[in-house]
Amino acid sequence: MEKTLLRSRLPMTFPTTVPVRPTGPKVFTKSRLVTFLVAGICYLFISLLMSCSRISNENALPASGSTITSSMESYWLSDGAARASAFKELSNLRYDAMDIILKDADVALRNDSVYSVVLKPQVAPSGDAHDYLSLAKYFWRNPDTPDGLPYIRRDGYVNPEVETVQDYRLLRQMLREVYRLGLAFQLTGNETYAVKASDRLYEWFVNPETKMNPHFHWGSLRKGNTHGSRTGILDMYPIYRVIQIMPHLQKSPSYSPQLHDALVEWFSLYWEWLSTSSLASQESKGVNNHGTYYDVQVIPIARFLNKHDVAKEIATHALSVRVNRQIKANGWQHHETSRPTSWFYSVFNLQGLFLLAQQCQMAGVDMWHYVGPEGQSIKTALDYLIPFALNQGQGWPYSNLNGYPVTNLVPLVEIGYLKWGDEAYLHAMPLLRAMAEKERDTNHNTRPLSDFFCQMSELLGDNEFVC
């Protein structure tokens, strides 16, 4: 299908240069800046008092409740000045974040590619080009059968065939761009960003020519099977960011009531599929990261559909099925360490638990401070990983492929410090940041945008930004 047939309902010409960013409704209002200033002064005052108390008894450093303190370098002093410095550093992230989001949004603005499931060269077994299709990444040709079917699992080894179907890549790119464009509109009031974001939403969810059918029945297909697998539902989890930004997009005339109603209709049908599909039922009962990210997805969708009681019920249930069942008393995530890439999945699931804690918070449930019957919590899970991260994986008692990267762990430590105030996290931050910087230099990456906005939200004590 020609791309010219796939453009959305919004006739527009996007600028070929970076748009002028007019002044408009901004997140960083005078009242918020005053809040930062007052909070900073109060924090410095408290820190000074704590420093004086420490100086009065120089031989007795304050004890940390964390189990990881002994692994830190002794020269990272635990004093009020260091706490104030960390607070100031995190609050200053907003300046870096503003610059990054606007640059990324400008790139998305100039991108005229079409994002649609109908573009793939092969369709799902249903024969419907609008059905989403992705291939199971850890499944490979069967060497014991003439046609290589059914595919067999080689966990930890990604089959490059997954790139022959681009629905997954296009879905994730669409979700990223809508979020970035929505944030740019929120920060600047520039209508051009909102127009492009609305156009992308219409293109993927509404336009009869390009829309995706509201289900993942063929997600994570294992060749040789007659249907997809439950793990394909994970592909949709970043939708929480888009749902979070929608109330801000609704302030734009380009996000019309008709578009909103059409999105509500799509997600209502998707919710019905999630409620009746055996694949969704299996995924919701997952005892590892799949169950975690299922909840990260469905809680915001429930809130978007005004099912607030259901969202709170799922959030409350998550305390037992996600924290109690996935984390041992010492913080070990035993379901993740059974994987060949045990370090990656331990960090990945913990990222999901942090995201889930934020979604639970929005639904009125506190997972941040929840402690299970054996003493397990998302904090103990973080405490368990930090010593191994600082020692570059030395002593990690599980089989592991692909090393011990710390880049994705750094924001968890930062958020953990803001949430729990553990001095050990304050000590770990500069060490882990330095390690992460080396990883990014090696891989030619920049720090993920979401890091900045999540910390900002925690500092402001609101839910303006999601992790």
C-alpha positions in Angstrom: 0.0 0.0 0.0 1.4 3.4 -0.9 2.2 5.7 1.9 0.2 8.5 0.2 -2.9 6.5 0.9 -2.1 6.2 4.6 -1.8 9.8 5.7 -4.3 10.8 8.4 -7.3 13.1 8.4 -5.3 16.2 9.4 -4.1 18.1 6.3 -1.0 20.0 7.4 2.5 20.9 6.3 5.1 20.3 9.0 8.0 22.7 9.1 11.4 21.5 7.8 13.2 23.5 10.4 13.0 23.5 14.2 9.8 25.4 15.0 9.8 28.6 17.0 8.8 27.8 20.6 6.3 30.4 21.6 5.5 31.2 25.2 2.4 29.5 26.4 1.2 27.3 29.3 4.2 26.0 31.0 4.9 23.3 33.6 7.5 25.4 35.4 5.3 28.2 36.6 6.2 30.8 39.1 4.4 29.0 41.9 6.3 25.8 41.2 9.6 27.5 41.1 8.7 29.1 44.5 7.9 25.6 45.7 11.3 24.4 44.6 13.0 27.4 46.3 11.1 26.9 49.6 11.7 23.2 49.6 15.4 23.7 48.9 15.8 26.2 51.7 13.9 23.9 54.2 16.0 21.0 53.1 19.3 22.9 53.5 18.2 24.0 57.0 17.4 20.5 58.0 20.6 19.2 56.5 22.6 21.9 58.4 21.0 20.7 61.7 21.8 17.1 60.9 25.4 18.0 60.0 25.8 19.9 63.3 24.5 16.9 65.1 27.0 14.6 63.3 29.9 17.0 64.0 29.1 16.9 67.7 29.9 13.2 67.7 32.5 12.7 65.0 33.4 9.2 66.0 29.9 7.9 65.4 28.5 8.1 61.9 24.7 7.7 61.6 23.7 4.1 61.0 21.9 3.2 57.8 19.0 0.9 57.8 20.0 -0.5 54.4 21.7 -3.8 54.0 24.0 -2.5 51.3 25.9 0.1 53.4 29.0 -2.1 54.0 29.6 -2.4 50.2 30.2 1.4 49.8 33.4 3.3 49.7 34.2 4.6 53.1 35.1 8.1 51.9 31.5 8.9 50.8 30.5 10.7 53.9 26.9 10.6 55.0 26.3 14.2 55.9 23.7 16.9 55.4 25.8 18.7 52.8 25.9 15.6 50.6 22.1 15.3 50.9 21.6 18.9 50.0 23.9 18.5 47.0 22.0 15.5 45.8 18.7 17.3 46.2 20.0 20.3 44.2 21.4 18.1 41.5 18.1 16.2 41.0 16.1 19.5 41.0 18.3 20.9 38.3 17.5 17.9 36.1 14.5 20.0 34.8 16.8 22.1 32.7 18.4 19.2 31.0 15.0 17.5 30.6 13.5 20.6 28.9 16.3 20.7 26.4 16.1 16.9 25.6 12.4 16.7 25.3 12.2 19.6 22.9 15.0 18.3 20.7 13.4 14.8 20.6 10.0 16.3 19.9 11.4 18.3 17.0 12.8 15.1 15.5 9.4 13.5 15.8 7.7 16.5 14.3 9.8 16.3 11.2 9.3 12.5 10.8 6.8 11.9 8.1 7.0 8.1 8.1 3.8 6.2 8.3 3.3 4.0 11.4 0.8 1.3 10.6 0.4 -2.5 11.0 -0.8 -2.8 7.4 2.7 -2.1 6.1 4.2 -5.4 7.1 5.3 -7.8 4.2 3.6 -10.7 5.8 0.2 -10.8 7.6 -1.0 -12.7 10.6 -2.4 -16.2 10.1 -5.8 -14.5 10.2 -5.1 -13.0 6.8 -6.2 -9.5 8.1 -3.4 -6.9 7.6 -4.9 -4.8 10.5 -4.1 -7.6 13.0 -0.9 -6.8 15.0 1.8 -9.4 14.4 5.2 -9.9 16.2 7.5 -12.9 16.4 8.6 -14.6 19.6 12.2 -13.3 19.9 13.7 -16.3 21.7 12.3 -19.0 19.3 14.3 -20.5 16.5 14.0 -23.0 13.6 13.7 -26.6 14.8 16.7 -28.5 13.5 14.9 -31.8 13.9 12.1 -31.2 11.4 12.3 -30.8 7.6 10.5 -27.4 7.6 11.9 -26.1 10.9 8.5 -26.1 12.5 7.4 -25.7 15.2 10.1 -23.2 16.4 11.9 -24.1 19.6 13.0 -21.9 22.5 16.6 -20.7 23.0 16.1 -18.4 25.9 18.5 -15.4 26.0 19.3 -15.6 22.3 17.3 -13.2 20.1 16.4 -14.6 16.6 17.1 -11.8 14.1 14.0 -13.0 12.2 11.9 -10.8 14.6 13.0 -7.8 12.5 11.2 -9.1 9.4 8.0 -8.0 11.0 8.0 -4.3 12.0 4.7 -4.0 13.9 6.5 -4.1 17.3 9.1 -1.4 16.2 6.4 0.8 14.8 4.1 0.5 17.8 6.9 1.4 20.2 8.1 4.3 18.1 4.6 5.6 17.8 4.1 5.5 21.6 7.5 7.2 22.2 6.8 10.0 19.7 3.3 10.7 21.0 4.6 11.0 24.5 7.5 13.3 23.5 5.2 15.5 21.4 2.6 15.6 24.2 5.3 16.7 26.7 6.6 19.3 24.3 3.1 20.7 23.9 2.6 20.7 27.7 5.9 22.5 28.3 5.7 25.1 25.5 2.1 25.5 24.5 3.2 25.1 20.8 0.2 23.8 19.0 2.3 22.2 16.3 3.4 19.5 18.7 -0.2 18.6 19.7 -1.3 18.5 16.0 1.4 15.9 15.2 0.7 13.9 18.4 -3.1 13.8 17.5 -2.2 12.8 14.0 -0.2 9.8 15.2 -2.9 8.7 17.5 -5.5 8.9 14.7 -3.1 7.0 12.3 -2.6 4.0 14.6 -5.9 3.7 16.4 -8.7 5.3 14.3 -8.0 5.7 10.6 -9.8 2.8 8.8 -6.9 2.5 6.3 -4.1 2.2 8.9 -5.6 1.3 12.3 -4.6 -1.7 14.4 -7.3 -4.1 15.4 -7.8 -3.9 19.2 -6.1 -7.2 20.3 -2.8 -9.0 20.5 -4.0 -12.4 19.4 -1.0 -12.8 17.1 1.6 -11.1 19.3 4.8 -13.0 19.9 3.9 -15.7 17.4 6.0 -18.9 17.5 6.2 -20.1 14.0 4.4 -23.4 13.7 1.7 -22.4 16.2 -1.9 -21.5 15.3 -2.0 -18.4 17.5 0.2 -16.0 19.3 1.5 -16.3 22.8 0.6 -14.4 26.0 4.0 -12.7 26.1 3.0 -10.6 23.1 0.7 -8.5 25.3 3.9 -7.0 26.8 4.5 -5.1 23.6 1.8 -2.6 24.6 2.9 -1.8 28.1 4.4 1.7 27.3 0.8 2.9 26.6 0.8 4.2 30.2 2.9 7.2 29.1 0.5 8.1 26.3 -2.5 7.8 28.6 -0.7 10.0 31.1 -0.2 12.8 28.6 -3.7 12.7 27.0 -5.3 15.1 29.5 -2.7 17.7 28.4 -3.4 17.0 24.7 -7.1 17.5 25.3 -6.3 21.2 25.9 -5.5 21.4 22.2 -8.2 21.9 19.5 -6.4 19.3 17.4 -7.2 16.6 20.0 -10.9 16.8 19.2 -13.8 15.3 21.1 -14.3 13.0 18.1 -10.8 11.7 18.3 -11.1 11.2 22.1 -14.3 9.3 21.6 -12.7 7.1 18.9 -9.8 6.3 21.3 -12.2 5.4 24.1 -14.0 3.1 21.7 -10.7 1.4 20.7 -9.6 0.9 24.2 -13.0 -0.3 25.3 -12.8 -3.0 22.7 -9.2 -3.8 23.8 -10.3 -3.9 27.4 -13.0 -6.4 26.4 -10.4 -8.5 24.7 -8.1 -8.4 27.7 -11.1 -9.5 29.9 -12.1 -12.5 27.7 -8.9 -13.7 26.0 -7.2 -16.8 27.4 -3.8 -15.2 26.4 -4.5 -12.1 28.5 -5.7 -14.3 31.4 -2.4 -16.3 31.3 -0.3 -13.1 31.1 -2.2 -11.5 34.1 -1.2 -14.6 36.1 2.5 -14.3 35.2 4.8 -14.6 38.2 7.7 -12.7 36.6 8.1 -9.5 34.7 5.2 -10.3 32.4 2.8 -10.1 35.2 4.4 -6.9 36.4 4.2 -5.1 33.1 0.6 -6.5 32.5 -0.5 -4.4 35.6 1.6 -1.4 34.4 -0.5 -1.5 31.3 -4.0 -2.3 32.5 -4.2 0.1 35.5 -3.8 3.3 33.4 -6.2 1.8 30.7 -8.8 1.2 33.4 -8.4 4.8 34.6 -8.6 6.1 31.0 -11.9 4.3 30.7 -13.1 5.7 34.1 -13.0 2.3 35.7 -11.3 3.8 38.8 -12.6 1.1 41.2 -11.2 -1.6 38.9 -7.9 0.2 38.7 -7.7 0.4 42.5 -8.7 -3.3 42.8 -5.9 -4.3 40.4 -3.4 -2.1 42.3 -4.3 -3.6 45.6 -4.1 -7.1 44.2 -0.6 -6.3 42.9 0.8 -5.9 46.4 0.4 -9.6 46.9 0.8 -11.1 43.5 3.7 -8.9 42.4 5.6 -8.1 45.5 4.9 -11.1 47.8 5.3 -13.7 45.0 8.2 -12.2 43.1 10.5 -11.0 45.8 12.1 -13.0 48.6 12.8 -11.6 52.0 16.4 -10.6 51.1 15.3 -8.9 47.8 16.1 -11.8 45.5 13.8 -11.9 42.4 14.0 -15.7 42.0 11.8 -15.9 38.9 14.1 -13.6 37.0 17.4 -15.2 38.0 16.3 -18.5 36.5 16.8 -16.9 33.1 20.1 -17.0 31.2 20.1 -13.2 31.2 19.5 -13.1 34.9 20.9 -9.7 35.6 19.0 -8.0 32.8 15.7 -9.5 33.8 16.3 -8.7 37.5 16.8 -5.0 36.6 14.0 -5.1 34.0 11.5 -6.4 36.5 12.5 -4.0 39.1 12.0 -1.2 36.6 8.5 -2.6 36.1 7.8 -2.7 39.8 8.8 1.0 40.1 6.5 1.8 37.2 3.8 -0.2 38.8 4.3 1.5 42.2 3.7 4.8 40.4 0.6 3.5 38.7 -0.7 2.1 42.0 -0.1 5.5 43.6 -2.3 7.1 41.0 -4.9 4.5 41.8 -4.7 5.3 45.5 -2.6 2.4 46.6 0.9 2.7 48.2 3.3 0.1 46.9 6.3 2.2 47.6 6.2 1.5 51.3 4.4 -1.9 51.2 6.2 -4.6 53.1 5.2 -8.3 52.6 4.7 -10.9 55.2 8.4 -12.0 54.9 9.7 -8.5 54.9 9.9 -8.3 51.1 9.5 -5.0 49.3 10.6 -3.2 46.1 13.2 -1.5 48.3 14.7 -4.8 49.4 14.8 -5.8 45.7 16.8 -2.7 45.0 19.1 -3.2 48.0 19.8 -6.7 46.7 21.1 -5.5 43.3 23.2 -2.5 44.3 26.2 -4.3 45.8 26.6 -6.5 42.7 26.2 -3.4 40.4 29.0 -1.6 42.3 31.2 -4.7 42.0 30.5 -5.1 38.3 28.7 -8.4 38.9 31.4 -10.0 41.1 29.8 -12.6 43.3 26.5 -12.8 41.3 25.5 -16.4 42.1 23.4 -17.0 39.0 24.3 -17.9 35.4 24.2 -14.8 33.3 24.8 -13.6 29.7 25.6 -10.1 28.5 27.3 -8.6 31.5 26.1 -6.4 34.3 25.1 -3.0 32.9 24.0 -0.4 35.5 22.5 2.3 33.2 18.9 1.3 33.9 19.6 0.9 37.6 20.8 4.5 38.2 17.3 6.1 38.0 15.9 3.5 40.3 18.6 4.4 42.9 17.8 8.1 42.5 14.1 7.6 42.8 14.7 5.2 45.7 16.6 8.0 47.5 13.8 10.4 46.9 11.2 7.9 48.1 13.0 6.3 51.1 15.9 8.7 52.0 18.4 5.8 52.4 21.9 7.2 52.9 23.4 4.2 51.2 21.7 5.2 47.9 23.3 8.7 48.3 26.7 7.0 48.5 26.0 4.7 45.6 24.7 7.4 43.2 28.0 9.0 42.1 29.7 5.6 41.7 26.9 4.1 39.6 26.5 7.3 37.5 30.2 7.2 36.6 29.8 3.5 35.6 26.7 4.3 33.5 28.4 7.2 31.8 31.1 4.8 30.6 28.5 2.4 29.3 26.7 5.2 27.4 30.0 6.4 25.9 30.7 2.8 24.7 27.3 2.4 23.3 27.0 6.0 22.0 23.8 6.5 24.0 22.4 9.4 26.0 20.7 9.2 29.3 17.0 8.1 28.9 14.7 11.1 28.8 12.2 9.5 31.2 14.8 9.5 34.0 14.7 13.3 34.3 10.9 13.7 34.3 10.3 10.9 36.8 12.7 12.5 39.3 11.1 15.9 38.7 7.7 14.5 39.5 8.9 13.0 42.7 10.5 16.3 43.8 7.3 18.2 43.0 5.2 15.6 44.8 2.7 15.2 42.0 1.9 12.9 39.1 2.7 15.3 36.2 5.3 13.1 34.8 5.7 9.3 34.6 8.8 7.2 34.8 
